[in-house]
C-alpha cells in the first residue's frame, strides 16, 4: 500500500509517464497496464511519511470514538435488547402451543385408529356375506330395524290396550 500511495503522490506532483503503452511492446494486447515502477525515483519520501502519519491518526481517532461510544452510549450502536425478551417469550409460547397441538393430533390419531379398525371389520363382514353361497331367501328388512354390531337393540313391548 505504501508503494501505491507513493506512486499516486508522484503522479499528482507531475511525475509524468506513470503509464506505459504496452501496445508498442505487444501487438496482440490492446490494454494499457500501469507501470508502478515508472516515476518511483521521483517520489518524495517525506510526503509518503506524512500521509502514513495522517492515516494512522485517522485510524486512532476512529477507534477512540468507537470505544467511547461503546463504553458511554452503547444504545446508539447496538440493537435495542429490550425488544428481544418479549419476542423470545412470544416464540416460546408459540412453540408450546405447537407442541400441544401435536400431542392433541396424536390423541386423535389413536382414536381414529380404533374407528378405522371397526370400519375395516364391518366391510369384511359385508364382503364375506356377499360372497357366501346361496343363502336362504330372507326378505330384506328396513335399514332402521337391522341390529348394529356390538350394540344392543332395545325394543318396546307392544302394549295390550284395546279400544272398544
Secondary structure as GFF3:
##gff-version 3
##sequence-region A 1 164
A	DSSP	alpha_helix	2	12	.	.	.	ID=ss1
A	DSSP	beta_strand	19	20	.	.	.	ID=ss2
A	DSSP	beta_strand	33	34	.	.	.	ID=ss3
A	DSSP	three_ten_helix	40	42	.	.	.	ID=ss4
A	DSSP	alpha_helix	45	72	.	.	.	ID=ss5
A	DSSP	three_ten_helix	74	76	.	.	.	ID=ss6
A	DSSP	alpha_helix	82	130	.	.	.	ID=ss7
###
